[in-house]
């Protein structure tokens, strides 16, 4: 019954890791004294690449997966910017406001059909 518990699996993993670390230490200690430092560095690098770089890569994959783009909020921002620019550069302000309204309409259509 004790082997069915999650804690037993955790202890088995810890024991396996300890055994592998001891074996790695014995291999490094049995090497020539001038090669030991290089072997330690190699072991550290391999472990770091195997564990930590995969964790970073997995986290990066989870954060970069984003949903589809909805231009509604961007359109509102562009309309506000266009209204501000209208007083300084009327042609640029009107163009920005026009494209902002297109974005807002597109975003509203996307939101409407999503439901």
SEMI-55200 format. One record per residue: x, y, z of N, C-alpha, C in turn; residue in three letters. Coordinates in pm, 1 decimal, padded with zeros to 6 digits. Layout:
<recs>
        nx        ny        nz       cax       cay       caz        cx        cy        cz  resn
         X         Y         Z         X         Y         Z         X         Y         Z   ALA
...
</recs>
This chain:
<recs>
        nx        ny        nz       cax       cay       caz        cx        cy        cz  resn
   00081.1  -00120.0   00000.0   00000.0   00000.0   00000.0   00085.3   00126.2   00000.0   UNK
   00199.7   00122.9   00067.2   00282.7   00241.4   00078.5   00340.7   00281.8  -00055.9   UNK
   00359.1   00187.3  -00147.6   00416.1   00221.7  -00278.0   00316.7   00295.7  -00366.8   UNK
   00187.2   00291.2  -00331.8   00087.3   00361.3  -00411.0   00081.6   00509.6  -00379.2   UNK
   00140.4   00551.9  -00269.0   00130.9   00691.7  -00229.4   00225.6   00777.0  -00314.0   UNK
   00190.9   00904.2  -00337.3   00277.2   00993.2  -00414.6   00410.4   01017.1  -00346.1   UNK
   00412.1   01009.2  -00211.9   00535.2   01032.1  -00137.1   00637.3   00923.0  -00165.4   UNK
   00591.9   00800.9  -00187.3   00682.6   00690.4  -00217.1   00751.8   00713.0  -00351.3   UNK
   00679.5   00760.8  -00450.7   00739.8   00792.1  -00580.1   00841.9   00902.9  -00568.8   UNK
   00813.8   00999.7  -00483.5   00906.4   01110.7  -00461.0   01035.2   01060.8  -00396.3   UNK
   01022.6   00971.1  -00297.8   01140.6   00915.8  -00230.6   01222.4   00831.8  -00327.3   UNK
   01157.3   00757.8  -00415.0   01228.2   00677.0  -00513.3   01309.2   00765.7  -00606.9   UNK
   01250.0   00876.7  -00649.7   01322.0   00971.2  -00736.3   01441.6   01030.7  -00663.8   UNK
   01421.0   01068.7  -00537.0   01532.5   01125.2  -00458.7   01645.6   01024.5  -00445.2   UNK
   01612.5   00899.2  -00418.0   01714.9   00795.7  -00404.1   01788.7   00774.0  -00535.6   UNK
   01717.3   00775.3  -00645.6   01780.0   00758.9  -00776.7   01873.2   00875.2  -00807.2   UNK
   01830.8   00996.8  -00775.3   01914.8   01115.2  -00797.7   02039.8   01108.2  -00710.7   UNK
   02023.8   01068.1  -00585.0   02140.4   01053.6  -00496.0   02236.0   00948.0  -00549.8   UNK
   02183.7   00835.9  -00598.2   02268.5   00729.4  -00653.1   02344.8   00779.2  -00775.0   UNK
   02276.2   00850.9  -00864.0   02341.7   00904.6  -00983.9   02447.5   01008.3  -00947.3   UNK
   02419.2   01092.3  -00847.5   02516.6   01192.7  -00805.0   02640.6   01125.2  -00745.9   UNK
   02620.5   01019.0  -00666.9   02734.2   00947.0  -00610.4   02816.3   00880.8  -00720.1   UNK
   02749.6   00821.8  -00817.3   02820.1   00758.7  -00928.8   02898.4   00861.9  -01008.8   UNK
   02837.9   00977.4  -01032.0   02905.2   01085.6  -01103.0   03027.5   01132.4  -01026.0   UNK
   03013.4   01146.5  -00893.4   03126.7   01186.4  -00809.5   03238.8   01084.1  -00813.9   UNK
   03205.3   00956.1  -00809.9   03307.4   00851.2  -00817.5   03379.2   00856.4  -00952.1   UNK
   03305.3   00876.5  -01059.8   03368.5   00884.4  -01191.8   03464.1   01002.6  -01201.4   UNK
   03423.6   01114.9  -01147.6   03509.4   01233.7  -01152.1   03632.9   01212.6  -01065.8   UNK
   03615.7   01155.0  -00947.4   03729.1   01132.6  -00857.1   03825.9   01028.5  -00912.4   UNK
   03776.0   00935.0  -00993.4   03864.1   00832.3  -01047.6   03941.7   00881.3  -01170.0   UNK
   03909.7   00998.9  -01220.0   03979.6   01053.5  -01335.6   04114.8   01110.0  -01293.2   UNK
   04195.4   01141.5  -01392.0   04326.3   01201.5  -01365.5   04305.6   01336.1  -01297.5   UNK
   04393.7   01371.2  -01202.3   04374.8   01496.2  -01125.1   04364.4   01622.5  -01211.4   UNK
   04437.2   01628.8  -01323.1   04431.5   01750.2  -01405.8   04303.6   01758.0  -01488.8   UNK
   04230.7   01648.0  -01503.1   04106.4   01647.9  -01580.4   03982.7   01661.3  -01491.8   UNK
   03998.4   01653.0  -01362.5   03883.1   01655.4  -01272.1   03803.7   01785.7  -01281.8   UNK
   03875.9   01897.6  -01284.9   03807.2   02027.3  -01289.7   03725.5   02040.3  -01418.1   UNK
   03780.9   01994.6  -01530.1   03707.0   01998.5  -01656.5   03583.9   01908.5  -01651.0   UNK
   03598.6   01791.5  -01589.9   03485.0   01700.6  -01578.1   03376.7   01757.8  -01487.6   UNK
   03416.5   01824.5  -01379.5   03317.7   01888.7  -01291.4   03240.6   01995.5  -01368.4   UNK
   03314.1   02075.3  -01444.8   03249.5   02181.3  -01523.8   03155.9   02121.2  -01629.0   UNK
   03198.3   02012.8  -01692.4   03115.3   01946.2  -01791.4   02987.2   01892.7  -01727.3   UNK
   02999.7   01828.1  -01612.2   02882.2   01773.3  -01542.7   02786.1   01885.4  -01503.8   UNK
   02841.5   01993.6  -01450.9   02756.8   02106.3  -01411.7   02684.5   02164.5  -01533.1   UNK
   02756.1   02180.8  -01642.5   02696.5   02237.0  -01763.8   02586.4   02146.7  -01818.6   UNK
   02612.3   02017.6  -01821.7   02511.2   01924.5  -01873.9   02386.5   01923.0  -01787.5   UNK
   02403.4   01923.5  -01656.9   02287.1   01924.8  -01566.9   02209.4   02054.3  -01583.1   UNK
   02281.4   02164.7  -01590.0   02215.0   02294.3  -01606.2   02135.8   02298.9  -01736.4   UNK
   02195.8   02251.2  -01845.2   02125.3   02250.8  -01973.2   02004.8   02158.1  -01970.2   UNK
   02020.0   02043.0  -01909.0   01912.7   01944.0  -01907.3   01793.8   01988.7  -01824.1   UNK
   01819.1   02053.6  -01711.7   01710.7   02087.7  -01619.2   01665.6   02231.9  -01636.0   UNK
   01756.5   02325.8  -01615.4   01717.0   02465.8  -01607.3   01679.0   02524.3  -01741.5   UNK
   01751.2   02491.0  -01847.1   01718.2   02546.2  -01978.1   01584.9   02493.0  -02028.2   UNK
   01551.3   02367.1  -01996.4   01421.7   02313.6  -02036.1   01309.6   02381.5  -01959.4   UNK
   01332.9   02414.5  -01831.2   01231.9   02485.5  -01753.9   01206.5   02623.3  -01812.9   UNK
   01311.9   02692.8  -01851.4   01297.4   02826.1  -01911.0   01226.9   02815.6  -02045.4   UNK
   01262.5   02714.5  -02123.9   01199.3   02696.9  -02254.4   01050.7   02666.1  -02239.2   UNK
   01015.6   02582.3  -02141.3   00874.6   02549.6  -02117.0   00796.5   02670.7  -02070.2   UNK
   00856.9   02752.6  -01984.4   00790.0   02873.8  -01937.4   00772.0   02972.1  -02051.7   UNK
   00871.3   02981.3  -02138.2   00862.1   03071.8  -02251.7   00751.2   03028.1  -02346.4   UNK
   00737.6   02896.9  -02367.7   00632.0   02847.1  -02455.0   00494.2   02874.8  -02396.6   UNK
   00481.9   02865.2  -02264.0   00352.2   02891.8  -02201.7   00316.4   03039.5  -02208.8   UNK
   00413.7   03129.0  -02196.9   00383.4   03271.6  -02196.7   00366.2   03327.2  -02337.5   UNK
   00429.2   03266.8  -02437.9   00416.4   03320.5  -02573.0   00289.6   03274.7  -02642.5   UNK
   00225.7   03173.8  -02591.2   00100.7   03129.0  -02652.3  -00010.4   03225.4  -02612.6   UNK
  -00047.5   03311.6  -02705.4  -00151.2   03409.6  -02676.9  -00272.9   03383.8  -02765.2   UNK
  -00381.1   03443.3  -02726.4  -00505.1   03425.6  -02800.7  -00505.6   03508.5  -02926.7   UNK
  -00614.8   03501.1  -03001.5  -00624.6   03579.5  -03124.3  -00630.3   03729.3  -03094.5   UNK
  -00584.7   03807.3  -03189.6  -00579.0   03952.0  -03174.0  -00716.2   04012.9  -03202.0   UNK
  -00761.6   04098.5  -03110.7  -00885.9   04172.8  -03130.6  -00848.3   04321.5  -03137.9   UNK
  -00869.0   04386.2  -03252.3  -00823.8   04524.0  -03271.5  -00913.3   04630.3  -03207.9   UNK
  -01010.5   04592.2  -03126.9  -01103.6   04689.5  -03069.5  -01031.3   04791.0  -02980.7   UNK
  -00951.3   04745.5  -02886.4  -00881.6   04837.1  -02794.9  -00779.7   04922.4  -02869.3   UNK
  -00711.8   04862.3  -02966.7  -00615.1   04938.0  -03045.8  -00685.2   05047.2  -03124.9   UNK
  -00801.9   05016.0  -03177.2  -00879.1   05115.9  -03252.5  -00920.0   05233.1  -03166.2   UNK
  -00959.8   05206.9  -03043.0  -00996.9   05316.4  -02951.4  -00876.6   05406.5  -02926.1   UNK
  -00760.3   05346.6  -02904.0  -00638.5   05424.9  -02881.1  -00604.1   05509.2  -03003.6   UNK
  -00615.7   05452.4  -03121.3  -00583.1   05526.3  -03243.6  -00681.0   05641.1  -03266.0   UNK
  -00808.3   05622.8  -03235.7  -00906.0   05731.3  -03249.8  -00871.8   05845.1  -03154.1   UNK
  -00834.5   05811.7  -03030.9  -00797.3   05916.0  -02933.5  -00673.2   05991.1  -02980.8   UNK
  -00575.3   05917.8  -03030.6  -00455.5   05984.1  -03084.4  -00489.3   06071.0  -03205.9   UNK
  -00576.7   06019.5  -03291.1  -00618.2   06096.9  -03408.0  -00689.0   06224.9  -03368.9   UNK
  -00772.2   06220.0  -03264.1  -00841.1   06340.6  -03217.2  -00740.6   06442.1  -03164.6   UNK
  -00638.6   06394.8  -03097.2  -00534.2   06486.5  -03048.5  -00454.5   06547.5  -03161.8   UNK
  -00418.4   06466.7  -03258.8  -00341.8   06516.2  -03372.7  -00425.4   06606.1  -03463.4   UNK
  -00556.1   06595.0  -03458.5  -00642.2   06675.1  -03544.6  -00619.6   06824.7  -03522.0   UNK
  -00592.7   06863.0  -03398.7  -00572.0   07005.1  -03369.3  -00435.2   07054.1  -03413.7   UNK
  -00338.1   06964.9  -03427.7  -00203.4   07004.6  -03469.0  -00185.9   06982.5  -03619.8   UNK
  -00215.6   06862.3  -03666.2  -00205.7   06825.7  -03807.0  -00339.4   06765.8  -03849.0   UNK
  -00430.1   06845.3  -03900.6  -00566.2   06796.7  -03929.2  -00571.3   06675.1  -04020.9   UNK
  -00489.3   06671.5  -04125.0  -00494.6   06560.3  -04219.0  -00449.6   06430.9  -04150.5   UNK
  -00341.1   06438.9  -04073.6  -00290.6   06320.8  -04002.6  -00392.9   06275.6  -03898.6   UNK
  -00453.0   06371.2  -03826.8  -00552.5   06337.2  -03725.9  -00673.5   06268.4  -03784.8   UNK
  -00721.6   06318.1  -03898.8  -00836.4   06254.2  -03964.7  -00801.7   06114.0  -04014.0   UNK
  -00682.1   06099.1  -04069.1  -00641.1   05967.3  -04117.8  -00632.4   05867.2  -04001.9   UNK
  -00570.5   05909.9  -03889.7  -00561.2   05821.5  -03772.7  -00700.7   05787.1  -03718.9   UNK
  -00786.0   05884.6  -03709.6  -00920.8   05859.5  -03659.2  -00996.3   05764.1  -03752.7   UNK
  -00978.5   05781.7  -03884.9  -01043.8   05694.4  -03981.5  -00999.0   05549.4  -03963.7   UNK
  -00866.4   05529.6  -03956.1  -00814.9   05393.3  -03936.8  -00853.0   05338.1  -03799.3   UNK
  -00862.1   05424.6  -03699.9  -00907.2   05382.1  -03568.4  -01049.8   05331.6  -03571.1   UNK
  -01137.0   05402.4  -03643.0  -01275.9   05357.3  -03655.4  -01285.2   05224.3  -03730.7   UNK
  -01199.4   05205.4  -03830.1  -01197.1   05076.6  -03900.4  -01157.5   04965.0  -03803.1   UNK
  -01057.7   04991.3  -03720.6  -01016.4   04893.5  -03620.2  -01129.8   04864.5  -03522.0   UNK
  -01198.4   04968.3  -03478.4  -01308.5   04950.1  -03382.4  -01419.6   04866.4  -03443.8   UNK
  -01454.8   04895.7  -03568.6  -01560.1   04819.4  -03635.7  -01518.0   04673.4  -03652.5   UNK
  -01392.7   04652.1  -03693.9  -01342.8   04515.5  -03709.6  -01344.9   04441.3  -03575.9   UNK
  -01299.9   04507.7  -03469.9  -01300.7   04445.9  -03337.5  -01441.7   04414.6  -03288.5   UNK
  -01533.9   04504.8  -03316.6  -01673.4   04480.7  -03276.5  -01731.5   04362.8  -03352.0   UNK
  -01700.1   04350.3  -03480.7  -01748.3   04238.4  -03560.2  -01688.8   04107.3  -03508.6   UNK
  -01560.2   04106.7  -03478.7  -01495.9   03986.0  -03424.4  -01560.8   03946.7  -03293.1   UNK
  -01582.9   04044.7  -03205.4  -01645.7   04015.5  -03075.4  -01788.6   03967.2  -03093.8   UNK
  -01861.3   04025.8  -03185.1  -02001.0   03986.7  -03208.9  -02010.5   03842.6  -03257.3   UNK
  -01926.3   03803.9  -03352.8  -01932.2   03669.7  -03408.6  -01869.6   03564.9  -03317.2   UNK
  -01788.0   03606.3  -03223.8  -01728.1   03512.5  -03129.3  -01832.5   03457.5  -03035.0   UNK
  -01931.4   03536.9  -03003.2  -02037.1   03493.3  -02912.1  -02133.3   03412.4  -02987.8   UNK
</recs>
